[in-house]
C-alpha cells in the first residue's frame, strides 16, 4: 500500500508539473500572464476571468489580403498583423531591371513587421489580429489585438504611391488601472540567395548612428549583428536595393541574423510609457526601394550613406554625379563612361606626363648610376650622397614613377565599386553586343560551360582589356633596376587580370580598357620628348 501510495504521489506530482507544459505546447498562445505588479497595485488588478482566458486562444486560421499600386505588390496577413510578401515593381519604363522581391515568407513561417511586447507571455507575431482596410485607394491596413483588461495593440500600415515607402504606426492603449511601460520589438527581414556572389551581389545588415555599421551575409550566419545603442535607423541592403526602417525616436537595441533563406532583424525602439486609459504611439518609416542616391538623400535621414558606404564612398558619389551629368548629354551610359574616363585621364595627364618624363630621365642616367654604385660600393654613405646629387642635377625623383598610380588608386577603387552597384547602369546598353553595362558583355553564349574555367560565354571586353594592357606596358619605359623576373611577372599581369575580370560587369571592363587606350595615346607623345641631361652626365 505504501509503495502504491508513493507511486500515486509521484504520478500526481508529474501530472501537476507537466500539464501546464503540455497545454503551452498544444496551445502556445492560449495562456498569457498579466504583467507583474507591485504589492500596492496587486489588490486593484483583477485576475483574468475564464472568458478573458478563452479570448486569448489563437484562432484556427489566418487570412491574407493583397494590395497593389504602381510601386508594390504586398500581401498582408492577420497572423501577427504582418507582411508576408513585399515585391517592388520597379521604376516606370525600367521595370525589368529595377524590380525585386524583398521578402516572401517561407512556408510555415511568419511575416515581417511583427510587433512583440517584451516581457509578455503571448507571442504576438503568431497571434491572430483583427484586420480593417480603409483609405481612398484602400491603401491603409489596420490590425488590432486586445488583451482584455490589459491593452489594445493597433498596427496601421499606409502604403504611399509617390515614393517606395510604407508608413507603420504602432498604437498601444493601456486598459489597466495603473501606468504601464510597453517595451516593443519590431521585426523586419529580407530573402537572400545562395549563389549571390556569382553575380557580384551582396546582402548586408546595416545600422546608422552618426556613421554606418554593416555586417555581410557570412558574418550574419556565423555571429549575427548587433545594432548599436542609439542608432537612428537599421535595415538591410542588397545589390541595387535597400530596406530601411526608421522609428521616430532613437533605437534602444537590435540585432540581425541569417538563417535558411531569410535575414531577420529586430529593432527595439524606446519603450512607451502610457497612463491608465491613455494611448501611446510610435511611428516607423519603412523604405523598400532602389539605392538611388538622390531618392535616398531626399528623406533627410542620411539614408544615402548605404550607397556611399566605405572609405572611398565619397569618390563613388562624386563619380556617379559626373557620370549622370555626361548622361544628360549622351543619353547613353556607355558613352558617359567614355567621357568620364577621358576626363579622369585629362585631370591626371600633367602628373602622368611629369612622371613618365622622370622615368625616361631615370633610364638615361642608368649607366651613370651603375658607375657610381660600383665606384663607391665600399662607402654606402658616399654612394648615397653622389646618387642624390645626380638626381638633383638632372631634376629627377626616384619615387615619382609610382606617384600617379598611387593618386589614382582611390578613383579606380571607387569606379570598381560604382559601376557594378549603380542601379542606373543595370540594363543600360552601350553599343552592339554590349546590351547591359552591369553584366558581362556576352558576344557568344555557349551551350555548356567550359571545363575548369566555368565560362559559358565569349566575353570580348576582358580580352580587349588584357590586350590593351600588354600593349600599354610595352610603351612605357622600364623601371630602373628591374630584373628579368620582374619584367616577366609584369608581362603576365594583364593575362591574370583578364581572367579575374572575365565575368565582371562590362561597364567596369570598358572603363579599364579605355584607361589603357588613352594611356597608350598619351605615352606615344611622351616617348617623343627628347631627354636632356645635365652637361656633367652627358
C-alpha positions as CSV (number, residue, x, y, z in Angstrom):
1,X,0.0,0.0,0.0
2,X,2.8,2.4,0.9
3,X,4.5,1.7,-2.4
4,X,1.3,2.3,-4.3
5,X,0.7,5.4,-2.3
6,X,4.2,6.7,-3.2
7,X,3.6,5.9,-6.8
8,X,0.4,7.8,-6.8
9,X,2.0,10.8,-5.2
10,X,4.9,10.8,-7.8
11,X,2.5,10.4,-10.7
12,X,0.3,13.1,-9.4
13,X,3.2,15.4,-9.0
14,X,4.4,14.7,-12.5
15,X,1.0,15.4,-13.9
16,X,0.8,18.6,-11.9
17,X,4.2,19.8,-13.2
18,X,4.0,18.6,-16.8
19,X,0.3,19.5,-17.5
20,X,1.0,23.3,-17.9
21,X,3.9,22.5,-20.2
22,X,1.7,20.2,-22.3
23,X,-1.0,22.8,-22.6
24,X,1.5,25.5,-23.5
25,X,3.0,23.2,-26.2
26,X,-0.5,22.4,-27.6
27,X,-1.8,26.0,-27.4
28,X,1.2,28.3,-27.5
29,X,-0.9,31.4,-27.2
30,X,-3.7,30.0,-25.1
31,X,-2.5,31.4,-21.8
32,X,-0.9,34.8,-21.0
33,X,0.2,36.1,-17.7
34,X,-0.5,39.7,-16.7
35,X,2.4,41.9,-16.1
36,X,3.8,41.6,-12.6
37,X,2.5,44.3,-10.3
38,X,3.7,45.7,-7.1
39,X,2.2,44.8,-3.8
40,X,0.3,48.1,-3.6
41,X,-1.3,47.7,-7.1
42,X,-1.9,43.9,-7.0
43,X,-5.0,44.3,-5.0
44,X,-6.6,46.6,-7.6
45,X,-5.7,44.4,-10.6
46,X,-8.3,41.7,-11.1
47,X,-7.1,38.3,-12.3
48,X,-8.1,37.1,-15.8
49,X,-11.6,35.8,-15.9
50,X,-12.5,32.5,-17.8
51,X,-13.9,34.5,-20.7
52,X,-10.7,36.5,-21.0
53,X,-8.6,33.4,-21.0
54,X,-10.8,32.0,-23.8
55,X,-10.3,35.2,-25.7
56,X,-6.6,34.7,-25.8
57,X,-6.7,31.4,-27.7
58,X,-5.3,31.6,-31.2
59,X,-7.9,31.5,-34.0
60,X,-7.8,28.4,-36.2
61,X,-6.8,30.1,-39.5
62,X,-5.1,33.3,-40.6
63,X,-6.3,35.3,-43.5
64,X,-4.4,37.3,-46.1
65,X,-5.2,40.4,-48.1
66,X,-3.5,41.5,-51.3
67,X,-2.5,45.1,-52.1
68,X,-1.2,46.5,-55.3
69,X,-0.4,50.0,-56.6
70,X,2.1,51.4,-59.1
71,X,5.1,50.6,-56.9
72,X,4.3,47.5,-54.8
73,X,2.6,44.1,-54.6
74,X,2.1,43.4,-50.9
75,X,0.4,40.5,-49.1
76,X,-0.8,41.3,-45.6
77,X,-1.6,38.6,-43.0
78,X,-3.8,38.6,-39.9
79,X,-1.2,36.3,-38.3
80,X,0.7,38.8,-36.3
81,X,-0.6,41.6,-38.5
82,X,2.4,41.2,-40.7
83,X,3.6,41.5,-44.3
84,X,4.2,38.0,-45.8
85,X,5.2,39.3,-49.3
86,X,6.8,42.5,-50.3
87,X,7.5,43.0,-54.0
88,X,8.8,46.2,-55.5
89,X,7.6,46.5,-59.1
90,X,10.4,48.7,-60.3
91,X,10.8,52.2,-61.8
92,X,8.4,53.2,-64.7
93,X,9.9,52.2,-68.0
94,X,12.7,50.1,-66.5
95,X,10.6,47.6,-64.6
96,X,12.5,44.6,-65.9
97,X,15.8,45.8,-64.4
98,X,14.7,47.6,-61.3
99,X,12.1,45.2,-59.8
100,X,12.9,43.0,-56.9
101,X,11.2,40.8,-54.3
102,X,12.4,42.0,-50.8
103,X,10.5,39.3,-48.9
104,X,8.4,36.2,-49.4
105,X,7.8,34.3,-46.3
106,X,8.9,30.7,-46.5
107,X,6.3,28.1,-45.9
108,X,5.1,27.8,-42.2
109,X,6.9,31.0,-41.2
110,X,5.7,34.3,-40.1
111,X,5.8,37.7,-41.9
112,X,7.8,40.8,-41.3
113,X,6.9,44.0,-39.3
114,X,5.6,41.9,-36.4
115,X,5.4,43.7,-33.1
116,X,6.0,41.9,-29.8
117,X,5.9,43.3,-26.3
118,X,8.9,42.2,-24.3
119,X,8.0,40.6,-21.0
120,X,4.6,39.4,-22.2
121,X,3.8,35.7,-22.4
122,X,1.9,35.7,-25.7
123,X,3.9,35.7,-29.0
124,X,2.0,38.4,-30.8
125,X,3.9,37.6,-34.0
126,X,1.9,34.3,-34.1
127,X,-1.4,35.6,-32.8
128,X,-4.4,36.5,-35.0
129,X,-5.2,40.2,-35.3
130,X,-8.4,41.7,-36.5
131,X,-7.9,43.4,-39.9
132,X,-9.6,46.6,-41.2
133,X,-8.9,48.1,-44.6
134,X,-9.6,51.7,-45.4
135,X,-8.4,54.8,-47.3
136,X,-9.4,56.4,-50.6
137,X,-7.4,53.7,-52.5
138,X,-7.7,51.0,-49.8
139,X,-4.0,51.7,-49.1
140,X,-4.4,51.6,-45.3
141,X,-4.4,48.3,-43.4
142,X,-5.2,48.3,-39.7
143,X,-4.6,45.3,-37.4
144,X,-5.8,45.2,-33.8
145,X,-5.2,42.8,-30.9
146,X,-6.8,43.2,-27.5
147,X,-5.8,41.6,-24.2
148,X,-8.9,42.4,-22.1
149,X,-8.2,44.5,-19.1
150,X,-4.5,44.9,-20.2
151,X,-4.0,46.7,-23.5
152,X,-5.1,47.1,-27.1
153,X,-2.3,47.0,-29.7
154,X,-3.1,48.5,-33.1
155,X,-0.8,48.5,-36.1
156,X,-1.6,50.7,-39.1
157,X,0.2,50.3,-42.5
158,X,-0.2,53.0,-45.1
159,X,1.4,52.4,-48.5
160,X,2.4,55.5,-50.3
161,X,2.0,55.8,-54.1
162,X,4.5,58.6,-54.7
163,X,7.6,57.0,-53.1
164,X,8.6,53.4,-52.3
165,X,7.6,53.9,-48.6
166,X,5.4,52.2,-46.1
167,X,4.3,54.2,-43.0
168,X,3.8,52.0,-40.0
169,X,2.2,53.3,-36.8
170,X,2.0,51.3,-33.6
171,X,-0.5,52.4,-31.0
172,X,-0.9,50.9,-27.6
173,X,-3.9,51.7,-25.3
174,X,-3.5,51.0,-21.6
175,X,-6.6,49.2,-20.4
176,X,-5.3,48.7,-16.9
177,X,-5.7,50.9,-13.9
178,X,-2.1,51.8,-13.5
179,X,0.7,53.4,-15.6
180,X,2.5,50.9,-17.7
181,X,5.7,50.7,-19.7
182,X,5.4,48.9,-23.0
183,X,8.8,47.9,-24.5
184,X,8.2,46.9,-28.1
185,X,10.2,44.9,-30.6
186,X,9.7,45.3,-34.3
187,X,10.9,42.7,-36.8
188,X,11.9,43.1,-40.4
189,X,13.6,40.8,-42.9
190,X,14.8,40.1,-46.4
191,X,15.2,37.0,-48.5
192,X,18.8,36.2,-49.6
193,X,20.2,34.0,-52.4
194,X,22.5,31.0,-52.1
195,X,24.7,31.8,-55.1
196,X,24.6,35.6,-54.8
197,X,28.3,36.0,-55.2
198,X,28.3,34.6,-58.7
199,X,26.5,37.8,-59.8
200,X,28.8,40.0,-57.7
201,X,25.9,40.6,-55.3
202,X,25.8,41.1,-51.6
203,X,23.4,41.0,-48.7
204,X,24.3,43.2,-45.7
205,X,22.7,44.2,-42.4
206,X,23.1,47.9,-41.7
207,X,22.5,50.4,-38.8
208,X,23.2,54.1,-38.7
209,X,24.2,56.3,-35.7
210,X,26.5,59.1,-36.9
211,X,28.2,56.5,-39.0
212,X,27.2,53.4,-40.8
213,X,27.7,49.9,-39.4
214,X,27.5,46.9,-41.6
215,X,27.7,43.1,-41.5
216,X,27.8,40.8,-44.5
217,X,25.9,37.6,-45.0
218,X,28.8,35.4,-43.8
219,X,29.0,37.3,-40.5
220,X,25.2,37.2,-40.1
221,X,25.2,33.4,-40.5
222,X,28.1,32.9,-38.0
223,X,27.9,35.6,-35.4
224,X,24.9,37.8,-36.2
225,X,24.9,41.6,-36.0
226,X,24.2,43.8,-33.0
227,X,22.5,47.2,-33.8
228,X,24.4,49.8,-31.7
229,X,22.5,51.6,-29.0
230,X,21.2,55.0,-30.1
231,X,21.0,54.1,-33.8
232,X,18.8,56.3,-35.9
233,X,17.7,53.5,-38.3
234,X,18.5,50.0,-39.3
235,X,17.8,47.7,-42.1
236,X,19.2,45.5,-44.9
237,X,20.7,46.2,-48.3
238,X,21.5,44.1,-51.3
239,X,22.8,44.9,-54.8
240,X,20.9,47.9,-56.1
241,X,18.2,47.9,-53.3
242,X,17.7,48.8,-49.7
243,X,15.1,48.0,-47.0
244,X,15.5,50.6,-44.2
245,X,13.4,51.0,-41.0
246,X,13.4,54.3,-39.2
247,X,11.5,54.9,-35.9
248,X,10.5,58.4,-34.9
249,X,13.0,58.1,-32.0
250,X,16.3,56.5,-31.3
251,X,16.7,52.8,-31.2
252,X,17.5,51.2,-27.8
253,X,18.9,48.0,-29.2
254,X,18.5,45.5,-32.0
255,X,20.1,42.6,-33.9
256,X,20.1,40.7,-37.2
257,X,21.0,37.2,-38.2
258,X,20.7,34.9,-41.3
259,X,19.1,31.5,-41.3
260,X,18.0,29.4,-44.3
261,X,16.5,31.8,-46.9
262,X,15.9,34.9,-44.8
263,X,17.9,37.6,-43.0
264,X,15.9,38.5,-39.9
265,X,16.3,41.7,-37.9
266,X,14.8,43.2,-34.8
267,X,14.7,46.8,-33.6
268,X,13.8,47.8,-30.0
269,X,12.7,51.5,-30.0
270,X,12.5,53.5,-26.8
271,X,9.7,52.0,-24.6
272,X,6.3,53.7,-24.4
273,X,5.1,54.8,-21.0
274,X,1.2,55.0,-21.1
275,X,-1.1,56.3,-18.3
276,X,-4.2,54.3,-17.4
277,X,-6.9,54.7,-20.1
278,X,-4.5,56.6,-22.3
279,X,-2.8,55.6,-25.6
280,X,0.8,55.9,-26.8
281,X,2.1,55.6,-30.3
282,X,5.3,55.1,-32.3
283,X,5.8,55.7,-36.0
284,X,8.1,53.9,-38.3
285,X,9.1,54.9,-41.9
286,X,9.9,51.8,-44.0
287,X,11.8,52.5,-47.2
288,X,11.9,49.5,-49.6
289,X,13.3,50.5,-53.0
290,X,16.3,51.1,-55.1
291,X,19.6,52.6,-53.9
292,X,19.3,55.7,-55.9
293,X,21.4,58.4,-54.3
294,X,19.1,61.3,-54.9
295,X,16.0,59.4,-53.7
296,X,17.7,58.2,-50.5
297,X,19.0,61.7,-49.8
298,X,15.6,63.3,-50.3
299,X,14.3,61.8,-47.0
300,X,16.8,63.8,-44.9
301,X,17.7,60.8,-42.7
302,X,21.1,60.1,-44.2
303,X,19.8,57.0,-46.0
304,X,22.2,57.8,-48.8
305,X,25.0,56.5,-46.6
306,X,24.2,53.0,-47.7
307,X,25.2,53.9,-51.2
308,X,28.3,55.9,-50.3
309,X,29.4,53.5,-47.6
310,X,33.1,52.6,-47.2
311,X,36.3,54.6,-47.2
312,X,36.1,55.5,-50.9
313,X,32.3,56.2,-50.8
314,X,32.8,59.9,-51.3
315,X,34.7,59.4,-54.5
316,X,32.0,56.9,-55.6
317,X,29.3,59.5,-55.1
318,X,31.2,62.2,-57.0
319,X,31.9,59.9,-59.9
320,X,28.2,59.0,-60.1
321,X,27.2,62.6,-60.3
322,X,29.7,63.3,-63.1
323,X,28.6,60.2,-64.9
324,X,25.0,61.3,-64.7
325,X,26.0,64.7,-65.9
326,X,27.5,63.3,-69.0
327,X,24.5,61.0,-69.5
328,X,22.4,64.2,-69.7
329,X,24.2,65.0,-73.0
330,X,24.8,61.5,-74.4
331,X,21.6,59.7,-73.2
332,X,23.8,56.6,-73.2
333,X,25.7,55.4,-70.1
334,X,28.3,53.7,-72.2
335,X,29.3,57.0,-73.9
336,X,29.1,58.7,-70.5
337,X,31.7,56.2,-69.2
338,X,33.9,57.1,-72.2
339,X,33.7,60.8,-71.4
340,X,34.2,60.2,-67.7
341,X,37.3,58.1,-68.4
342,X,38.6,60.8,-70.7
343,X,38.0,63.4,-68.1
344,X,39.9,61.4,-65.4
345,X,42.8,60.9,-67.8
346,X,42.9,64.6,-68.7
347,X,42.8,65.6,-65.0
348,X,45.8,63.4,-64.2
349,X,47.6,64.0,-67.6
350,X,50.0,66.6,-66.3
351,X,51.1,64.5,-63.3
352,X,51.4,61.4,-65.6
353,X,53.4,63.4,-68.1
354,X,55.9,64.5,-65.4
355,X,56.1,61.0,-64.0
356,X,56.9,59.3,-67.3
357,X,59.3,62.1,-68.3
358,X,61.0,61.4,-65.0
359,X,61.2,57.7,-65.8
360,X,62.8,58.4,-69.1
361,X,65.5,60.5,-67.4
362,X,66.0,57.7,-64.9
363,X,66.6,55.3,-67.8
364,X,69.0,57.8,-69.4
365,X,71.1,58.2,-66.2
366,X,71.1,54.5,-65.5
367,X,74.7,54.0,-66.7
368,X,75.9,56.8,-64.5
369,X,74.1,55.4,-61.5
370,X,75.7,52.0,-62.0
371,X,79.1,53.6,-62.3
372,X,78.6,55.5,-59.0
373,X,77.4,52.3,-57.3
374,X,80.4,50.4,-58.4
375,X,82.8,53.2,-57.6
376,X,81.5,53.7,-54.1
377,X,80.5,50.2,-53.3
378,X,82.6,50.2,-50.1
379,X,81.3,53.6,-48.9
380,X,77.4,53.4,-48.8
381,X,77.1,56.9,-47.4
382,X,79.2,58.5,-50.1
383,X,77.4,56.5,-52.7
384,X,74.1,57.8,-51.5
385,X,75.3,61.4,-51.5
386,X,76.6,61.1,-55.0
387,X,73.3,59.5,-56.3
388,X,71.3,62.2,-54.7
389,X,73.5,64.8,-56.3
390,X,73.0,63.0,-59.6
391,X,69.2,63.1,-59.2
392,X,69.3,66.8,-58.2
393,X,71.4,67.9,-61.2
394,X,69.0,66.2,-63.6
395,X,65.8,67.1,-61.7
396,X,64.6,63.5,-61.3
397,X,62.8,61.8,-58.4
398,X,63.1,58.1,-57.9
399,X,59.6,57.7,-56.4
400,X,57.9,59.9,-59.0
401,X,57.1,56.9,-61.2
402,X,54.7,55.4,-58.6
403,X,53.0,58.7,-57.7
404,X,50.4,58.9,-60.4
405,X,49.3,55.3,-59.8
406,X,49.0,55.9,-56.0
407,X,47.0,59.0,-56.5
408,X,44.6,57.3,-58.9
409,X,44.0,54.2,-56.7
410,X,41.0,55.9,-54.8
411,X,39.5,56.7,-58.2
412,X,40.0,53.2,-59.5
413,X,38.5,51.6,-56.4
414,X,35.6,54.0,-56.5
415,X,34.9,53.1,-60.1
416,X,35.3,49.4,-59.2
417,X,32.5,49.8,-56.7
418,X,30.4,52.3,-58.6
419,X,30.0,50.5,-62.0
420,X,28.7,47.2,-60.6
421,X,26.4,48.7,-58.0
422,X,24.8,51.8,-59.6
423,X,21.2,50.9,-60.5
424,X,21.4,53.4,-63.3
425,X,23.7,51.1,-65.2
426,X,21.6,48.0,-64.6
427,X,20.2,47.1,-68.0
428,X,21.8,50.1,-69.6
429,X,23.0,49.4,-73.2
430,X,26.1,50.7,-74.9
431,X,26.7,49.6,-78.5
432,X,26.3,46.4,-80.5
433,X,26.6,43.3,-78.3
434,X,27.0,45.3,-75.1
435,X,23.4,45.4,-74.0
436,X,23.8,45.6,-70.2
437,X,26.7,47.6,-68.6
438,X,26.0,45.8,-65.3
439,X,26.5,42.4,-66.8
440,X,29.4,40.7,-68.7
441,X,29.4,41.5,-72.5
442,X,28.4,38.1,-73.8
443,X,29.3,38.2,-77.5
444,X,28.6,34.5,-78.0
445,X,26.8,32.2,-75.5
446,X,27.9,28.6,-75.3
447,X,25.6,25.6,-74.9
448,X,27.5,24.5,-71.8
449,X,30.2,25.8,-69.5
450,X,33.9,25.4,-70.4
451,X,35.7,22.7,-68.2
452,X,37.7,24.1,-65.3
453,X,37.0,27.7,-66.2
454,X,33.3,27.6,-65.9
455,X,32.7,30.2,-68.6
456,X,29.5,29.9,-70.5
457,X,30.1,32.7,-73.0
458,X,32.7,34.5,-75.0
459,X,33.2,38.0,-73.4
460,X,35.1,40.2,-75.7
461,X,35.8,43.3,-73.5
462,X,38.0,41.4,-70.9
463,X,40.1,40.1,-73.8
464,X,40.5,43.6,-75.3
465,X,41.3,44.9,-71.8
466,X,44.1,42.4,-71.4
467,X,45.5,43.0,-74.9
468,X,45.5,46.8,-74.4
469,X,47.3,46.3,-71.0
470,X,50.0,44.3,-72.8
471,X,50.3,47.0,-75.5
472,X,50.5,49.7,-72.9
473,X,53.2,48.0,-70.9
474,X,55.4,47.8,-74.0
475,X,55.1,51.6,-74.5
476,X,56.2,52.7,-71.0
477,X,59.9,52.9,-70.0
478,X,61.2,50.0,-68.0
479,X,61.7,50.8,-64.3
480,X,65.4,51.3,-63.5
481,X,66.9,48.3,-61.7
482,X,64.1,45.9,-62.6
483,X,65.2,42.3,-63.2
484,X,64.1,39.9,-66.0
485,X,62.0,38.1,-63.5
486,X,60.1,41.3,-62.6
487,X,59.6,42.0,-66.3
488,X,58.2,38.5,-66.8
489,X,55.7,39.0,-64.0
490,X,54.6,42.4,-65.4
491,X,54.0,40.7,-68.7
492,X,51.8,38.1,-67.1
493,X,49.8,40.5,-65.1
494,X,47.5,41.6,-67.9
495,X,46.6,37.9,-68.6
496,X,46.0,37.4,-64.9
497,X,43.6,40.4,-64.7
498,X,41.9,39.3,-67.9
499,X,40.9,36.0,-66.1
500,X,39.8,37.9,-62.9
501,X,37.7,40.4,-64.9
502,X,36.3,37.9,-67.4
503,X,32.8,37.8,-65.8
504,X,32.8,41.3,-64.3
505,X,30.3,43.9,-65.4
506,X,31.0,45.2,-68.9
507,X,30.9,48.8,-67.6
508,X,33.9,48.1,-65.5
509,X,36.0,46.3,-68.2
510,X,35.0,49.1,-70.6
511,X,36.4,51.7,-68.2
512,X,39.6,49.7,-67.7
513,X,40.1,49.2,-71.5
514,X,39.5,52.9,-72.2
515,X,42.1,53.8,-69.5
516,X,44.7,51.7,-71.2
517,X,43.9,53.1,-74.7
518,X,44.0,56.7,-73.5
519,X,47.3,55.9,-71.6
520,X,48.8,54.5,-74.8
521,X,47.9,57.6,-76.8
522,X,49.4,59.8,-74.1
523,X,52.6,57.6,-73.9
524,X,53.1,58.0,-77.7
525,X,53.5,61.7,-77.2
526,X,55.6,61.3,-74.1
527,X,58.0,59.0,-75.9
528,X,58.7,61.7,-78.5
529,X,60.1,64.1,-75.9
530,X,63.8,64.3,-76.1
531,X,65.7,63.7,-72.8
532,X,68.3,66.4,-72.0
533,X,70.6,65.5,-69.1
534,X,72.9,67.8,-67.2
535,X,76.2,68.5,-69.1
536,X,78.2,66.7,-66.5
537,X,76.2,63.5,-67.1
538,X,76.0,63.5,-70.9
